[in-house]
Amino acid sequence: MNQLASLDWVVIALYFAAIFGVAWWVAGRKKDTHESTAGYFLAGRNVGWFVVGTALFASNIGSEHLVGLAGTGYDSGVAVGQFEVLASLILLILGWLFVPFYLRSSVYTMPEFLERRYSPAARWYLAVISIIGYVLTKISVTLYAGGIVYEVLLGGNFWTGALIIVVATGIYTVLGGLRAVLYTEMLQTIMLIGGAILVTVIGLVKLGGVSALMAASEPGTFDMWQPMDHPSFPWTGILFGAPILGVWYWCTDQFIVQRVLSANGIDHARRGTIFGGFLKILPLFIFVIPGVVAAALAKTGQLEIARADHALPEMIRSLLPIGIRGLVMAGFLAALMSSLAAVFNSCSTLITWDVYRKIRPDASERRLVVVGKLSTLALVGFGLLWIPLMKHISGQLYVYLQSVQAYISPPIAAVFLLGIFWKRVNSAGAIASLGTGFVLGAARLILELTKDSTSGWLFWYADINFLHFAVFLFAICTGVLIAVSLLTPAEPDEKLAGLTFATATGGAPGTGRELRSSPAWRRRDRYLSILLVVMVALVWLVFR
């Protein structure tokens, strides 16, 4: 295994100096970054489409991509890339369907939108679930992966790597708010894509080209559509279950949607989601395929890989030349930092806007910004406290924590989707649906731990593929939402102004915000959206 040369370390140091320089410069240019909530949490709501698109991509690229996607590609082939390709289509739903409602309502957070549409109880539910979910999964998992990447790529100590990542990320997130996060994400996206493409090309050249890759791969490696009984990626789960998880993650999760809320109007927000959709096709080729290439290199004796999760890091260390290797390593570490920064900023926004501001509604703008910064520092502190505990987390529990997101998303997707499509669903139905989803999802998680001692329908409930379970849970929650809503009084139209298709004229009550979309922009975006759909269809055709 190649060791880092002095030039690699110099390049890494220069890259991180550039990241902090960009964060400091961007934050210092705008006075509102430190004086207003819109400036600190939403970058002044004047971000262009290119930055929005790259931020959507970069904040999403975390441990599951740098470590997990390549590792799964190494073990199982390209089927895992379905989630990335489907995300391209889900982002079109975000841009064309959800964005107009979010921006016209002038909300800061997704729980705030649920309160406008339903009730304060719905807001509290989503805020608390989101904060707990971020702390238990996104922050801890990103730190865990960061330590692994630091250990494998740089040959350093796991805990030192996790410590450096959490502290460095916390510093530039606190100093610059969302504006600093967005612009550093733009830089990191460019470096990440370039580095991953370089690794893939060099790996293919070393292997002997695409024909050699096909010859060295197992049958079915390049099939994205798997049989219905596939343990992880059945075609039925991909077709019906994955879109439910996608709508929750890409269209209703604060972690992602906050980038769209920062856009300079509907046109920039929508085009940013379309651009992000084009970018989301890339992970199949720059993260999953490298894992397949690594498997072929290992099979032919040209690369030594200890375990699947090390596939991409080992390719970087073994195949790239000095200097370039350091730059790509820095880009990959920075990608983990950008994902963690997105979590810090989104979680601090929820704490400030949906918890503190509800308790102290008369708090000044400056006070809210201070609370946001203190919340970020508290999250950094939690990250530091979490590091010693992480060594007790087994691989099984690590996967178990990840599955939490799959079991909480269907009820949230149901109340958002039906909430904007049908004005008849009301607060009582939403609370009943969210409560039902929480109980059924929690029961699934608990039964998973004891499924070996269960039988009959309880075993089926605990053992059913998680994507199939998502379809089941979504259907139940949707039924509860509709039934309870029809049995209780409807919401008055004036409360729903600007929040559903039936009441879409004008802005939401009290916002005074009317956002128009340019016909020329809309026409071009239609063509771009059609092109994106065609590209997704071609990917499915090639990897059928």
N, C-alpha and C positions, 0 to 999 in steps of 0.2 A: 504494500500500500504506500502510495507516494506521500511524503511529508510536505508540509507547507514550507515554501522558501521565503526568504526575507522580503522579496518583492511582493509575494502574496499578502503578507502582513501589512506592508505599506499601502497596498491598494485597498485592503479592508479598512484600515484606519482613515484613509482619504475619503472613502465612500461614506462612512458614518459621519465624518466631519461635514460632508456635503449635506447629508440628511438633516443634521442639526442646524446647519447654516440656513437651509431652505425653511425649516420650521421657524427659526428666529426671525428671518427676513419677512416671511409672510405674515407672521403675527404682529410684527412691528409696523407694517405698512398701514394697517387699519386700526384706528383708535377704538372702534366699537368692539374689537375682540375682547377687551378687558372691561368694558363699561356697559354692555347691553347683552341681554340673553340671546337675542337674535344673532348678534355678532359672535358670541362665544359658542353657543350650541348649534347654530345653523349657518355659520360663516356669512352672516349678513343677508342671507337669502338671495345672493347675486352670483352664484357659481355657474359657469358655462357648461355646456353639454359634454365637452371632452373630459373635463375634470370629473363630472358626475359619473360618466361611464367608466373611467379608469378606477375611480374610487369604489364603485360597485364591484368591480373585478378584484381589486387588491384587498379590500376588506374581507372578501369571501375566501381568498386564498390563504388558508391556514394549515394547520397540522395535517388535516385529512388529505390535503393535496400534496404537500411536500413529502410526507411520509406515507400516508395511507393509500393514495391513488396509485402511485408507482408500485407500492408493495402488493396491492391487490392485482394490479396488472401483471406483476411478476408471477403471482400464484395462479390467477384465474383467467387472465386475458382481458379483453376490452369491454366486457359487459358492464363493469362498474362505471364506464364513461357515459352510460345512459343518463345518469343524474346531471352531468354537466351539459349534455346536449339538450335535455328537457328544460334546463334552466334558461336557455336562449328563448324558448317559446313562452315560458312563464314571465320573463322580463317584458315581453310584449304585452302581456296581460296587465302588468304593473303600469306600464307607460300609457296604454290606451284606455284602460278601465279604471284603475284606482287613482292615478295621479291627479286628474281633474278634481276629484272629490277632496283629496288630501290638501292640495294647494289652495283651493277656494275656501276651505274651512280655516286656513291659517293656523293649523295645529302645530305644536312642537313635537308631540309624541303620539304613538298609536293608541295608548290608553286614553289620551285626551280625546281622540276621535271617537272611541267607543262611548265615552261619556256623552259627547254631543249626540251620537246616534241613539244610544240606549239610556244609560243611567250612570251615576257615580259608582254604583256597586260594580258594574262591568269594568269601569276604569280601574278600580282598586284590584280586581281579580287579575287583569292582564298585567298591571304594573308589578304586583307582588310575584306572580308566576315568572315574569320576564327577569326580574332582578335575581331571584333565587336560581333560575336556570342559567343565567350568565355566570353567576358566582360558582355554581357547582360544576358546570360543564365547560363553557367557553374559556374562562380564565384559567382554570386548572389544566384543561387539556392542552391549551396553547403553551402554557409554561412547561408542561411535561414534554411536548414535542420539541419545544425550543431547547430544552436541556439535551434531548437526544441528538438533534441536529448539531448543536455546539460540540457535543462529545464525539460524534462520528466525523464531522467535517473538519473540525479544528483540533481534534485530539485532546481537548481540555476536559476538565472535570464537569460532570453533569450538573451538579448543584451550582457551580460557579456560573455556568452558562445560563441557567434559569434565573439566577440572581441578576446578572448583567442585563438580561432581556427585560425583566420586569421593571428595574430601576430606570434604565435608559428610556423605555417606552413611556413610563409615567412622567418623566421630566418634560419631554416635548409635548405630551398631551396636555399637561397642566399649563404650560407656558403659552401654547398657541391655540387651544380649543379645537373645534372642528376644522377651522380654516387650515391650521398647520397639518392636521391629520390628512385632509383631502389632498393638499399639494404634495406632501411627502408620499402619499399613496400613488399619485400620478407618476412620480419619479421611479418608485419601486416597481410599478407595473411594467414600465418600459424595460427596466433592467431584468426583471424576472422573466418576461417573455423572451427577450434576446438570449439570456443565459440558457433557458430550457431548450430553445430551438438549437442552440449550439451543441448542447450535450447530446440531443437526439441525433443530429446530423453526424457528429463525430462517432457516436456509437454505431450508427448504421454503416459508416465507412469502414470502421474497424471490423465489423461483422462480415462485410462483403456485399452490402446493398440489400434492397427490399427482397429480392429473390432468395437470398441466403436467410433472411429473417423468416420468411414463409416456410422454408425448408426445415429450419431448426425448431419451429413452434409446433405445439401439440394441436391435433384436430380440434376445431371449435374455438381456438384462441381468439380469432377475429370475428366471432359471432356476437353481436350486441343483443339479439333477441334469443333468450334462453327458454327451455321448456317450462311448462306450467309448474312442474314439480322441482324446479331448481331451488336449492336451499336458500340462496341469497337474492337472486335477481330473476324471478319468474316473469315471463312476459305480461301476465295478467297484473302482477303487482306493479310493474313498471308503467303499464298503460293506465291503470286506474288508481293505484295507491300513491305512486311517486308525485303526480301532479297535485295531490292534496297537500303533501308535505312541502312541495314547491311553492304553492300559493301562500302557505303560512310563512315560510322562510323569506321568500323574495317580495311578497306583497304586503305583509302585515307585521313583520318583525322589525322592531326599532333599530336593531343592529344594521339592517340593510336600508330601510326606508329613510332613515335620517339623511342619507346622502342625497336622495331625491328631494326631500323637503328643503334642502339648501339651494336648490336650483333657482336660476333667474327667470322664473315663470314656467308655464306649462310646456311651451315649445322646447326649452332647454332640458327640462326634466324628462319629457318623452323621448327626445333624441338621445339623451344620456342613457336611458334604459335600452334603446335600440342598439347603440354602440356597445353597451355592456353585453347585450345578447350576442353580438358578433364575437366579442372577446371570449365569451363562455364556451364557444366551440373549440377554442384552443386547448383547454386542459386535456381533452382526449388525446391530442397529438403531442403535447409537451410534458405531460405527467404520466398518463396511462401507457402510451406506446413506449416511452423510455423504460418502463418496468418490463414490458414484453421484450424489448431489446436486451435489457440486462439479463433476463432469463435465458435468452438465446446465447449471449456471450458466456454465461456461466456454464451452460450445457456443452458448449464447444471448448471449454477450458481456457477461455481468454480473459475471464474475470472471476475473481473469488468473492463471493457474497455470503456473509455469515447467516443472515436471515432476510426475509422478504422486505421488511421495513427499511433495510439499509440499501435497497437497490439504487435509488436515485443518488443519495449521498456518496455511495461508493463509486458510481460512474463519474461523478464530478471530481472526486479525488484522484481517480486512476486515469482518466482519459484526457482531462483538460491540461493545456500547457501552463507553465508558471506565469503568474500575473493575471491571465484570463481566469484561472482557477480561483484566485483570490477575489476577483470582481464578482464572479458568479456566486461564490460562497457568501459574500457580503449581501448580494441581492436576495439570496434565499433566507438569510437570517433577518434581513430587513422586511421581507414579506411576512414572517412570523410576527415581527414587531408591529407592522401595520394592522394585522388582524387583531392583535392584542390592544392596540391603540383605539381601534374602532369599538371594541368591547368597553374599554374604559370610558370613552366619550359617551357612548349610548347609555351605558348604565348610570353614569353620573347625571345625564339628562333626565332619566326616569326618576332618580332619587330626588333631584332638585324640583322638577316640574310636576311630578305626580304624587310625591310624598311631602316634601318640605313646603311647597307652595300651597298645597291643600291645607296644611296645618297653619301656615303663616301667609294668608292671602294678601296681606298688606306689605309684604317684603318688597324692598326697592330692587331695581334692576341690578345695581351694583352688588347688593347683598346676595341675590340669586347667583350671580357669576362667582362670587366668593364661595358660596355653598357648593357650586359645581366643581370648583377646583379642589375644595376640601374633600368632596366625595371621591374624586379621582385619587387623591392622596390616600384616602382610606382604603380604596380598592387595591392600590399599590401595596399598602401595608398588609392587607389580607393575602395578597400574592406572596409576600415575603414569609408570612406565617405558614402559608400552605406548603411551601417548598419542603420543609422537613417531613411533613405528613405524607407527601407524595410517594416516598419510598415504600410506604405500607400498602399502596394501591396495587392490587394484582392486575394482570392483563384482563381477566374476566370482569372485574369491577370497572375497569377503564372503559370497556365496551358497554357495560351495563349503564354507566353514566351517559354515554353517548346516546343510548336508546331512549333516554328520557324525552328528548326532543320529538321523537317519532310518536310518542304516546300522548303528548300534550297538544300537538298541533291540530288534529282534526276538528275539535270543537271551536277553536279560534278561527280556523279557516271558514267554518260554517257560518259563524255569526257575522264575519266580515262580508263574505260573498252574498249571503241572503240579505244582509243589512243594506247593501247598496242596490241590489236588484229588485227587492220587494219591500215596499214601505209598510206592509201589513205586519211584518214581524216586529215585536216590541220588546221592551225591557224585561218583562216577566219571562218571555220565551228565551231571551238571551241568557239570563241568569240560570234558568233551568237547564239549558243546553250546556253551558260552561260547567255547571256543577255535575251534570251527568257524565260529561266527558272526563272531568277530573277524577271522579270515583272509578269509572271503568278503566281509565289509563293507569291509575294507581294500583288497581287490582291486578292488572296485567303485569306490572313491574314486580309486585310482591309474589305473585304466583310463579314468575320466571325463576325466582330463587329456590322454590320448593317443588318445581314441576316433576322431578323424579319420584316424588312421593305422592303424586296425584294421579287420578285416572279419570276416564270418561270425558265428559264435556269440560271439566276443569283442566285436564291435560291439554285438550284441544285449544282451549282459550289461552293457555300459557305457551303453547308450542307453535301456533299458527304463524306463518311468515309475517314479519312486522309490516310489510307493505300491504298484505291482505288484511291484517288487523286494522290498518289505517282506513281502508275502505269500509270495513264493518263499523268502526267507531264513527266515521264521518256520517254514514247513513243513519245510525242511531241518533246522533246529536242533531242532525238536520230534521229528523222526524220529531224529536222533542221540541225543537225550536218552533216548527210550524204548528204543532198541535197546541202547545201552551199559548202561543200568540193568538191563535184563532179562538181560544177559550177565554181570553182576557181582552179588555178594551184596547182599541188601536191608539197609536200615538197621534196627536194633532198634527196637521200638515205644517203649521207654522214652526213647530219644533224641528221638523225634518227638512227645512228649507236648505237646499244645496247639498244634502247628504244622501239622497237616493236619486235614481233615474227619474222617478215620477215627480220629484220636487227639485229638479236640478237647476232651475233658473236662479241666477244670482248667487251671492256668497252665503255662507252659513250665518246664522243670527249673531249679531254683535261683532262680526269681524270687519265689515265694511270693505272686504277684499273681493274685487271682481277681476278675474284673470282671463283675458281673451287669448285665443290661439290664432296665429296667422294662417290664412288659407294656403299660402305658398309653402310654409313650413310643413303644414299638415299633409299637403299633396306629396312633397318629397319624402316625408316620413312613411307614407303609405307604400311608396315604391321600395324604400329601404326595408320595411317590414316584410313585404312580399319576397324580396331577395333573401332575407334571413330565413324565412320559412322554406324556401327552395333549397338553401344550403343545408338546412337540417335534414330535409328529405333526401338529399344526395348522400349525406353521411349515413343515414339509415340504410340507404340502398347499397352503398359500398360495403358496410359492415353488417349486412343482414345475416 
